[in-house]
């Protein structure tokens, strides 16, 4: 072909990547792989093997072992043994190992990339230029944290043995996101790759062994979801880190409930891709291509819901369809291909069935007339328009190359549509008006927001979801919290084990109103005037309200004497309190939108007013708990001090500029979680109440507080302090009564975003179990006693971390 002809047709020439090195590596292993435990390849006797298929050709690449209980036990034992020394290995030594792994990844860059494409079906262009470089970057970045941990994270310790379960869409990248932070901070791991894609994890295991990592620090088990479940329920695993579907995430939340295991869940999404009329439309078209046809759309944060401003929708969709006609679908090892194969036939069938659902829901399905290979699981890039916002195809994750499109008129409508989903993983906003774009970015509920760009990732920026897209972050400083526990805290070993079937029972049983009357009251009259009754009420929306059920509880002193009475709250009281807490967000300006200085001033004011009434609060503590005057005053003083701490943090924990590889700005914003339900312990009734309320409101959350059940009067006295401290109505709501019964209503409430339950192990179990319904964030105490007076246990980063969720906003720069 002449140069002239090339210019006329603009056809791509063949650009094949050779599979030879991968084929040779597979042959070296006789196309059979064992399990990687303690740096050894283990092949259990009589084990089952199952094949790994190249989705582009349907050919078998190799076969791997199906791990069972004995292998899971062996891998966990190996990790436990290694933890003893690895957790004590100096940070610099750990850093050296991570650095060696990163270097070895780079040495075997091409082999890893080709294998990934052959095993998964993704274009070599992506595995070579995105997956593998990010894999190395994660190990370099976390080598840095291993080096810095002793100084920068000295109040923390590693968690222990981590069970890690990953999906098939980014097998290497997901492995890096999980393994690198875990081992950097001194944990050891047992990782299970997804069934569809196992081979690159096994090549990675060889790279680890080559780097000389001590045996047992990383163990890799191939196996089905059953093996995954065995890891999740293994008693000697201290934390589960999971990436996968929301459906399985929910199962894992319930399985680990009450076990004391830490849990992070990176789940599904249905992310909006919002285009305003003033956007650079050609740029936005390329953005859409990247958002939904990158990795064949099998991307958790794929921009799969296109929201286009009505004024440009027709023109934009016309241009998009033209662009779709130029996409090239074919052999993943062809370097000029845009889309490779879906991972498996089952996945192909699921995607196809969603497209048919879209059509049956009234959608107009567009698929360009482009060449699609007959062999292999290739799917045509698809656009569905004319759908209703509530259509299933618009609401549910399709996880394939299928884009649905809606229109909007105003920015407010765009935000409403963007947030009209149970997910909250990512969003992309396109506008040349930076004020508009950043305003929308701040209002969309998502863990990552890309302005005039999409699908950007870096080890220095945490990735993770809001709402049913899960909790926890991977990457960045924020991601480290997933692999550490406070230095003072032992591994929770809760003493409550749910009996078989107990999970189906109504948690905590039925509520029985408490005994309201004075024990031993004899009804004798005296000549004195009766005291003016001061029975405290609930505190909802800044008002004192009577309990809905009109029941009262007796509050008894240390000798069983009556020291007061409080309202016995019920479901309705909690519902009213949650509504008030929501309203405080929506007010103008909502509590979260007030600037830190304002929240800080209010917290100082609370401290001032509490200090002024210190004696009275001390007397109340003595009457309720029988503590000494000195202890009571110490508790009051510590409460005042704690309020100062969070007044200080109110304008100093807003987030940070992340140092990613983007030329531009990546900002990690600490957003409030939203409405928090907080159940307080009985110990230190005033100090614990303040220690939990103050960080939550300092960081812009509104709260429903359930004070100590036994000693609630410090909290009910406290609302007079709140009343005189300019706290806006609804920011703090207080409902007294049966703590567990009230917590049950809170945790089951769809509009509560997070629950803090500093109670016993049984209650902790129920909170974690019930929270799975809408994937609330939870923070529970498992009955571990906490010395609230000790600043290491009663305040600080653990509390602040629980009070925020990190949103990363990416804004590229360039004239
Ligand atoms: P999946 O079905 O949830 O499986 C994920 C992993 O969990 C696999 O290793 C799977 O093993 C294992 N597994 C399945 N059931 C299990 C159980 N009951 N107990 C323990 N382990 C179990 O998800 P997928 O289809 O592989 O991946 C697609 C999903 O991942 C999508 O929803 C996507 O959005 C999500 N994702 C999220 C992120 C994120 O960062 N938020 C990133 C990537 C993907 P088998 O493979 O053997 O079944």
Boltz pocket constraint, residues with backbone or C-beta under 6 A from the ligand:
constraints:
  - pocket:
      binder: B
      contacts: [[A, 165], [A, 166], [A, 167], [A, 168], [A, 169], [A, 170], [A, 192], [A, 193], [A, 194], [A, 195], [A, 196], [A, 223], [A, 224], [A, 225], [A, 226], [A, 227], [A, 228], [A, 229], [A, 230], [A, 232], [A, 243], [A, 244], [A, 245], [A, 246], [A, 248], [A, 249], [A, 251], [A, 265], [A, 266], [A, 267], [A, 268], [A, 269], [A, 299], [A, 300], [A, 301], [A, 397], [A, 399], [A, 425], [A, 463], [A, 464], [A, 465], [A, 469]]
      max_distance: 6.0
